[in-house]
Amino acid sequence: MDDQTTPVREEHNFDVDKLQRYLSLKCKVSNSDALTVRQYSVGQSNPTFLIQTPSECYVLRKKPPGMLLPGAHKVDREYRVQKALFSAGFPVPQPILHCTDTTVIGTEFYLMEHVKGRIFRDIRLPGLPAAERSALYVAAVEVLARLHSLDLASLNLETYGKGPGYCKRQVLTWTKQYQAAAHKDIPVMDNLSDWLMNNLPSNDDEVTLVHGDFRVDNMIFHPTEARVIAVLDWELSTTGQPLADLAYCLMPHYWPGSFSIISTMGSLKGIEGMPTPEDLISVYCRCRGIPPSLPLLNFYLALSVFKMAGIAQGIYARHLLGNASAPNAAEFGQCVEPLATVALQLAHKSLPGPDEHKLFLQTPRGRAVLQQVKDFMRQHVLPAQEEVAEYYKHALSPQRWHTPQVIEDLKANARGAGLWNLFLPAASGLSQLDYAYIAEETGRCIYAPEVFNCQAPDTGNMEVLHMFGSEEQKSKWLEPLLRGDIRSCFCMTEPDVASSDATNMACTLHRDKDHYVIHGKKWWTSGAGNPQCKVSIVMCRSSSSQDVNNRHGQHSMVLVPMDSPGVKLIRPLTVFGQDDAVHGGHFEVHFDNVRVPASNIILGEGRGFEIAQGRLGPGRLHHCMRAVGLAEWALELLCQRASTRETFGKKLYQHEVVAHWIAECRLMIEQTRLLTLNAAHALDSQGSRAASKQIAMIKVVAARMACKVVDCAIQVYGGAGVSGDFPLAQMYAYVRTLRIADGPDEVHLSSIARLELRDQLRKTQAKL
């Protein structure tokens, strides 16, 4: 922010000593402080200055000197609205004082805090990654929706503006301002003014606080996060129609691609990662809780551009008078006519609103990250498949349990690109629906989830620690897992009991003073073979559980470091004859009276099933969406084979049975994707418990679908399909295992039936 200052321009000079004496009476500035004043080079209205002392920084906004347009440059209104907003917790700089004594620096002014952060003077945000560009615009629109949701009465701003009839007042005001500042006759401006007056909204009664000049370059963003920490320049704020404010923010999205009024205010069309206006309208409407449609959008856009043309004319008029606030004011004289021309084009154009009927829309950030993941997969992950496969061919080598260097390099690149921990909303800013699409993409390659630190079982363990872990547990285990410094495993199922009924688990946990002692056997402990696996989450039966009738209150989860005495890796289990070293294997693990500190218990004794419900919902969802991606990959392989091989005088796909397989596979994939996205949406909007039926449904459907698609692909490949020359056998082993992992199909079917009967009963009771 501070590198955008210059020495005070001659036309804006004032007596710094007099200002210092005044401030010494009003705030922390001392007469003995070395006070420096620099002028911000940006800003076209009220001159703005950085005031610095050895210990404090302030920003001063003042009226320009000389003759001014009537009703303009009301710094008292800026001070009033910022004071009210700051008191309400809305992100604005803290106002400190307002001075109406023109003898101090020659004009009225106010002082506010100096906020450190990022200001992007070019609204196209050049030089930023696409995902960050998207996130910044979404953050801006979210703040605008928050502004429009504030209660005027609680802000004591009910009389701040005239309220209803805002659009008519705006047309009249900017027509008057333009005419007062016009340096020549511009017929298109007159035509635009007439069109607006003749097409006013019939219902202009909605009233909120409006900013009046809401643009990305009027905001300060957090130094590292996509978060608005201060909204600036409240000169045009008033009360009135909020949709006009939104349209003004969206205005550059509708300018022609080649259109640029000044060097930093070009069109936003075609910029990588830039959310579409339809996306931003959806974000805004969702945040305000209103229907996702903007009637009369063309009117509001035309009004916004008309206002911009009027502002440009006023800036140029101040340039001619010699009291403009910015050095590039002369540029604005040539902008007025082109702006008015664009506004008339928008006025007569039928504009699309957000797609209200398209199901399961990602957020703009989600779409941007998905595109990044697709690009990264195409450019880096998929080309490494042969090298990774070659590494794991040496089945008897101890090195197979280590992550190959090529994957470590990919992980470093992905983390450097910001494609890291995408599964965890708190870390990525993505919803479960956003991540569902991303999980599908990573399902197209066996090792891809690990590249983005989104691999099971670590994701589930990180979710457990994030949701239920103590601060000590998070610091010791969650943070290194999120960094990718270590790996983890999850110990639940047991060899000596039917683990499909999780209450059968017999591995014991008992308290011994300030320690817990764990004793028992676990198996199918995925990832335990990786040397970087440093901790396990073990589910145990608590010996101290008192309520024997509460089957789901007798188990606990505890953190057990893998190097604890008594932890023994017995053997890697095989899946269809393979040890699955690429995923760290699936081990039988024995806990022989293993002692861990009592602080290692997660959430508390008897809370194991409660934790499991929170863990398994998102984890099952991720598995299912990866299964959709794997099925797409299998179908691609199927079609490639069917289009290149011939039998009995024709291509395989020309045989009706194969053609029908292809069609059936496509039907199943599409159906499963929709069911999975529906579950993701339910998880986002209702939570894991309320979405349990949807999650149980996809857990059955996704594994069955993927098994069928891969099986069809194997059949088309013949003997090659079950060989190691193609990935289909490995894919089948994975998806067939899904029908058992995280609960067998039969358990989920029973849950679905129970929940369906409950829902049907509620419907019947509601009708009575």
N, C-alpha and C positions, 0 to 999 in steps of 0.2 A: 504494500500500500504506500509506504513512504518514498519509494523510488519514483513515484509519479508526481513529485513536487518540483517546483522551480522557485527561483527567487521571486519575490512579490513583484508583479508587473506594475509598471509606473502608474497606470490609470487606477490601480487599486491600492496604492500606498496609503498607509495611515500611521499615526503616531504610536509607535510600539511602547514608548515609555509611559504614555498616558494609559494605554491598555493595561500595562503591568501594574500601575498604581491602582487601577480599578479592580483588577483581579485579586490583588493582595487583600482587598477588603471583603471579597466575596468567596474565595476558595483558597486552595492550598498554596497558591503562588506567592512567593515572598518578593519584596522589593529588591532584596539582595541577590535573587536568583539571576543567572544568565538566561534571559528569555530570547528564544529564536523563533522567527516566524517565516514559514515558507508557504507558497501558494500551490494548491493542487492544480495540475495542468489540465485536468478533465473537469467536466461539469459545464453546462451551458447556461445556467440560470443564475443562482445566487453564488457569488464568489465564496470559495471555501479554502480554509487555511489550516495548516498544521502548526500548533502552538506547542513548543517544547521547553521544558525546564530540566535541570539535571535529574529530577526524580519523577516528573509527571509529563504526560502527553495529553493534549486536548485537540479537538477539532472545532473551529469557529466558522459559522455560516453567517453571512451578512447580506443585506440588500446591496445591489450595485449602486454606484453613485449616479447622479444625473437624472434626466427625465425618464420616467418609467411608464409602461403601459398600465392603464387603470386596472386595479384588482390583482395585479401580478406581484410576485416576490413577497408574499406574506410570511415572513419568517416567524411571526408570532403564532401562526397556525401550525407551522412545523413543530415548534416547541411544544405547543399544547398537545398535539396528537401523540408525539413521541413520549411525553411525560405520562399520558394515560396508558399507552401501550406498554411502556417499560414497567409500570406498576402492575399490569396484568400478566407479566411474564412473557410477552411477545418479544421476539428478537429484534430489538432496536438498540442503538447506542444510548447509554444513560444520559438524559439531558441534565445539565448542571445549573445553568442560569440563563435568563433572558434579559437583555438590556435594551430599553427603549430610549435611553439618553444618547442622542445623536452627537453630543459633544465629545464622547469618548473616542470613537474611531470614525466619526462622520456619518454613519448610518446605523440603523437598528441592527442588532445581531443577537445570536445565542451561542452558547458553548455546550459541548457534549463530550462524552468520553471518547478516547481514541481506541478503536477496536482493531486488534491485530488479526489478520486473516488474509484470505485471497480475494482479490477483486479482479474479475475478468472483463477488461474493457472491450474486447472483441467478443460479441455475443455468439460467434461461431465456435469459440473455445478451441482455437488451433493448438496443436501440439499435445493434446490430452488423449489418453487411450479412449477408444470408443465407449467402453463400459462406464468410464468415469464421466464422460460427456453426457451420457444418458442419465446417470444417477444424479448429476448436478441439476439437470433440467427437471427431473422428477421432484427433487427436493424443493426446487423453487416453486413448482405448482402446488406442492403439499403445503408450503407456507402460505401461499395465496389463499388456498381453501381454508386454512386456519384463520387467516385475517377475516375472511368473509363470514366465518362462523362465530365471531366474537359478538357479545351482547352490548349494544350501544348504551343501554341504560346503566349497566354495571361499569362501563368506562366513563360515564358522565359525559358522553359525547352526543346525546340526543339532539342537541341544538348546533352541532358542529357543521351541518349542512342542511339543505332545504328538503332532503328526503325524496318523496315521490316526484315523478316527472323529470327524472335525471336526464334522460336522453334528449328531450326537447331543450332543456337548459344547456346541455353540452353543445348541441348544434348552434344555438343562439350565441353562446359564449365564444366558441371558436370562430364562428363567422365574424363576430365583432372584433375579436383579437386579430384575425387575419386582415380584415379591412383596415384596422388602425395601423397595422405594420406594413401593409403592402407597398412595395416600391415600384410596381408596375401592374398593369391589368393582366390577370391570368383567367381567361374565360372558363377553363375546366374546373377551377376552384368554385366559381359561381354556380356552375352546373351541379357540382357535387353537393354544395350547400342546399340547393333547391331539392335535389333528390332525397337527401336525408330528411329534410323538413316534411316532404310529402310522403315519406314511408316510415314515420315514427311508429314504434310498437304500440299496439292498442292498449296493452297492459304493461305499464311501467311503474308498478307499485312496490316491487321488492326493494327494500332498503337495507344496506349494510354499510360498514365502513369500507371505502374504496381508496386505493393508493393513488391511482390516476396516472402513474408513470412506471408501472411494474414491469421491469426488464431485468435480465440476468446481470447487466452491468450496474444495476442499482442495489446490489447485494454484496455482503461480505460472507464468504464461505469459510468454514473451518479450515485450518492450515493443511490437514491431511484427510479429513473425512468429507463425504458428500452431504454436508449439513449447513444450512443457512444459520449464521450466528448474528447477523444484523441486516435489516432492510433499511436502505438509505433514501434520501431525497423525497420528503413528504410534502413538497410545496403544492402539488396538485391534489392532495388528498381531500376527500369530502365524504358525504354520505349519499348513497344512490344505488344504481343497478350494478350488482356484482359481475354480471355476465359481460358488461362492457369492459370491466377491468381484466377479466380473463381473455377476452378477445384482443385487447391491447398487448397482452403478454404473448399471445399466439401469432400476432400479426406477421412477424418475419417468416413464419413457416409458410405463409401463403403468397409471399412475394415471388415473382418469377425468378428462376434460377440464376439469371445473369444480373439481377437487380441489386444495386448497391447505392445507398444514398450518401454514405461516407465510408471511409476505409474500414471502420469497425462495425458497421451496421448493414451487413449484406443479408442475402436470403439464406435461410437455414435448410433449404431443400437439397437433398442428395448428400448431406454430410454424414460420414460414417458414424453410426452409433446415435445419431440424433433422433430422439423419439418423434413419431409422427404427431401431428396435432390431434388426431383421433385418440392416440394413446394418452396424451396429456389431458384431454377432456375426460377420458375415462378415470384417470387418477384423481382429477379435481372432483368429479361427481361422486366418486366413491368416498373421498375424504369428507365431503359435505353431506353425504347421505341423501343425494337427490338423484332423480332418474338420469341416466347417461345420454342426454340429448340436449342440443342447444338450438331451440327454434330461433329463427331470424339471425343465425350466425352471420350471414352476409351483411346484414345491417350493422351489427356490432363491429365487424371487421372494417367496413367502410367508414364508420364513425371513428374508429381508432386511427386509421390512416389519415383521415381528414384532420384529426387532432395533431398527429405527427407533422402534417404539412403546415398547420398553423404554428406549431412550436418552431419548426424550421424557419418560417417567415419571421417570427419574433426574434430568433437568434441573429438572423441576418440584419434585421433592423437595428439591433443593438450594436452590431459590427459597424454599420453605417454611422451610428451616433458616437462610436468610439468607447463604449462602456461594456462591451461583451466580456463574458467571464472566461472564455477559452480562446486560445490562439487560432483555432481552426474554424472560427465562426463564419468566415467568408465562404466556406464550402457550402453552407446551408442554403444560400440564395438560389443555387441551381437545382436544389432538391424538390422545391415546392411543386412545380408543374408535373414532374414524373410521379410524385407521390399521389397527387390528385388523379392522375390518369389510372394508376393501379387501383385506387379506391373505387373508381367508377366501374372498372372491370370486375372487381370483387362484388360490387353491389348487384350486378346483373347476372352473377354466376351462381349456379346451383352447387352448393358445397356439401360434401358428405359429412355426416356426424360420426361419432364412434359406432362401431359395429355392435349393436345391442343384441344381436341374435347369435353371434358366433360364440360357441361354448368355450370355456376354459382358456381365456386369454392370459398370456403371460404379462407381467408388468414390463414396462419399457426396459428396465434394468435387466430383467430376466431374459428378454429377447436379445439384448446386447451381449450378455455373458454367454448365452447359448451360441451365438454366432462366433464368439471368440473360441469357445470350446470346439466347435466344428472345424474352424480354421486350424487350430492347434492339433486336433486329431489328424486332419488331412496332411498337414505339413510335417508333423514330427512323430506322432504316436504310431500311426498305421505303417509308415515306411520302416519302422524298427521291428516289425513282427518277425521277420526271418532271423534276425540276430538274437532276439529273445528266445525263439523256438530252438535255435541251435544250442543256446546255453543250457536249456532244460532237457536236451536229449541225453545228457550224460546222467542217466537215472541213478547210478550207484555212487556218484561223486558227492562227498560231504558239502561241496560248494553249492549244491542245488538248493540248500536251505538259505543261502545268502541272496539278497537282491542283486541281480546283475547290474553292472555299472551303467549300462545303457538306460535302465529304468531310473537309476539314481540321477543321471544327467537330465532325463526328461522331467523328473520331479523338480529339480532345481530350476529348470526353464519355466515350468508351469507356475511355480511359486513366484518367480520373478515377474511373470506376466499377470499376477494377481488372480490366477485360476487355482485357488487353494481353499480347502475347507468349504466347498460350495454347498455341501449338504446341510450345514448348520446355519439356520437363519440369523442367529445372533452374530455370527462371524462374517457371513456373506451378504446379508441384507436381502436374500432371496426367500421367497415363499416356498412351501412344499410343492405348489403347482409349478413354479418356476423351475425348481430343481428336478421335477419329474421329467421334463423335456430333456434336461441335461443328462440325467441318469440314463435315459434311453440312448442318447448318443454314445455314452461311455460303455454301454452294453455291447457295442459293436466290436469290442476288442477285450480279450480276457483280462489283460493286465491294466487296462486304461483307468479304472477307478483309482488304483494306487498312485498313478501319475499325478492325480489331482488331490491326493490325501483324502479320498472319499471311499476307501475300501472297507468292506466288512472284515472282521467284527469291530475294527477300530471306530467306525462311525457310531455304532450303537453305544460303545463304551464312552465315547466322548459326549454323546447326548446324555447318558446317565450322569456323568460327572458334571456336565453343564447344568442339568436340571436339579440334581439332588446332592451333588458333592459339597463338602465343606470347603471353606476358603483354603484350608491347609491341603486338602485333597486336590483341589484345582491347581494350586501352585505346584505341588509335587508331581502330579500325573497328567492333568488335563493340558496344562500349558506346553509341556514337551510333546504331547501327542498332537496338539494343534500345530506345533512347529514341524512335526514330522521327524523329531529327533529319536523317538522310540516307537515301538509297536506294542500291541496288547492282545489279549485273548479273553474269551468268555467261557466260563466253565459252568455248564448247566446240566446237560444230559448225562446219564450214568449207565454203565454196562450191566448192572445187576438188577435194575428195575425197569418197568415199562415207562419210559420217560414221556410218552405221549400224554400221560397224566402227570403234570409237573409236580403235583402234590406228593407223588411217590418218592421224590428225591430223598436220599438217605444220608448223604454226606453231612456230617454233624458240625455244629459250631457251639462251643460253650465258653463262658467267661471264666477267666482265671486272673483275678485281681485286675491289673491294668492291661491285660492281654486277652485276645481271643485265641482259642485253639481249634484248628480245622482238621478233620480226619474223614477220609473217604476217597472214593474213586470217581473220576469223571472221564468222559471220552467225547470224541468228535469236537475236540477243542481246536478250532480253526486258528491257524496262524502261530501256534505255539512253537513250531520248529524254527521260525525265523530268529536268528541270534539277537535281533533288535527287540524281540518281545520281552519286555521288562516287567510287566505287571499283568495280573489276571483279575477279573471280577468273578468271584466264585459264589454261586448260590447254594446255601446250606440250610439244613433244618436246625433251628435254634433250640437247644435243649432247655432253655429257660422259658419257652412259650407256655403260658398258663392255660389259655383257652383251647382245649383239645377239640372242641366242636367247631372252631374256626379253622377250616382246612387251608384257607388262604392267608392266615395270620401267623403261621409257624415257621416261615422261611425268611432268611436275611441274605443280603448281598454284602460281601466284604472284599476289600482290596488286598491281594496277596502278591507281593513281589516275587518274581519267578526265581530269584536267587535265594529265597528263604530256605533254611534247612528243613528238609522233609518234603520239598516239592520235587517230584520225580517224573521225568518224561519217559514213559514206558515204551511206547512204540508209535510210529506213524501208521494210521489206518489207511487202507487203500479204497479208492472209489473206482469200481469197475477195473480193478487191477492197477490203477495209477495212484501215486502218493500225493498228487496235487501240490507239488513243491512250489509251484508258481504262486500259490496262496498261503505259503508257509505251512502246508500240510494240515492234517486233522489228527491230533494226537490223543492217545490215552494218557491221562495225567493222574498220578496218585498224590494225595496229601496225607502224609504220615505225621499226625500230631504237629502240624505246622503252627507256629506261634507268630502272631502279628499284633501290633499295638491296638488297643481298643479304639483308638481314633481312626482306624481303617474301616470301621463299619460305615456303610452308606445309609444315611437318613435315620437309621435306628433299627434295633432288632424287630423282627416280625414284619418288616416293610418290603420284603423281597418281591412279592407279587405286585404290589403297588408300583414299584420301580419298573418291573418287567413290562407292565402295561404301557408305561411311558416310553420305554425303550423299543418295544417291538412294533409299535404303530408305524413310525417313520421308517424303521429298518425294513419291515415287510414291503412297504411302499417302494423303497429304493430297489429292493430285489426284483419286484415285479416290473418296474419300468426298465431296469437293465435287461430283464427277460424279453421285453418288447423289442429293445434294440438288437438283442441277440437273434431273435426270430426274423427281424428284417435282414440281418446279415445272412442267416441261413436261407431265406427266400431268394436273396440275390445270388447266392451260390447255386441254388436249385435252378434258377432261370438261366444262369450262364451255362450250366451243364445241359439243360434241356434244349438250348438253342444251338449247341455245337456238336452234340452227339446224334447219330442216326441209328435206328433199328428198323428192320423190315421195310427199308426203302423210304423212310421219312424221318424228319427230326423228331426227337423225343416229345417236344411240346405239341407236335401235331397228332400225337396219340391222345385220344379224348380223355383217357384216365389221368394222364399227366396234366393236361390242360385244366381238368377239374381240380386236381390237387393244388395247382397254382391259384386258382380262383378261391378255393376254400381257405387256403393259407392267408390270402389277402383279407378275406372276410373276418377270419379269426383274429388277425393282428389288429385290424381297425376296431373291432368290438372290444378287445382287451385294452387297447390304448384308451378308449373312451371311458371304460370302467375304471381304469387306473387314474386317469385325470380327474374323474368324478370323486374318487377317494381322496386324492390330493387336495381338491377343493374343499371337501368335507373336513379334512384334517386341519386346513388353514382356518376355516370359518367356524368349526364347531369343537375342535379339539379331538384328541386321540380316543377318549372314551365314547363320545357321541358318534364318531366315525367308525366304530368297531365293526359294524356289519359290512360297510363298504370295503374296509380293509380285509376282512375275512373272505369276502367274495372275490376280490382280485387275487388273493393268495391262492385260491383254488384255480381260478380261471387262467391266470398268467402262466403258471407252471404247466397246466394241461395243454394250453395253446402252444407254448414253446416246445414241449415234448413232441407234439403232433407235427409242427412245422419242421423241426430238425429231423424227425423220423421220415417225413416225406422226402426231404433233401437227401438223406442217406439212401433211401430206396432208389432215387434217381441216379445217384452216383454208383450204385451197386457195391461191389467189393471195395472200391476205393473209398466209399463212405465210412467204412468201419476201420480203415487203415489210419496210420499216422501221417499219411501224405496230405491229408486235408484236415481242417479243424473240427469236422462234424462230430467225430466220436467224442472228443473232449467237450464239445458243446452239449452233446446229449447227456454225458455224465453229469455236467453241471445242472442242467434244467431238470433232469430226472431226480436229482438230489433235492431240488427245491420242493418237490412234492412231499418231502419228509421234514426238511429243515424248517425251523421256526413253527413247528406243529404240523402234523400230517393232514392231508386233505380231509380225512374223516372227522377230525376234531373241529376244523373250520366249518365243515358242513353242518355239524351239530349246533355250532354257535349260530350259524346263519338261520337255521330252522327255529331255534329258540327265540332269536331276536325278531324274526319275521312273525312268529306267533304273538309275541308281545305287541308288536306294532299293529297287527290286525285286531287284537283284542282292544287296544286303545281306540282304534277307529270305530269299532262296534259300540263301545261305551260312549264315545262322543256323539253318536247318532241317537242314543237313548234319551 
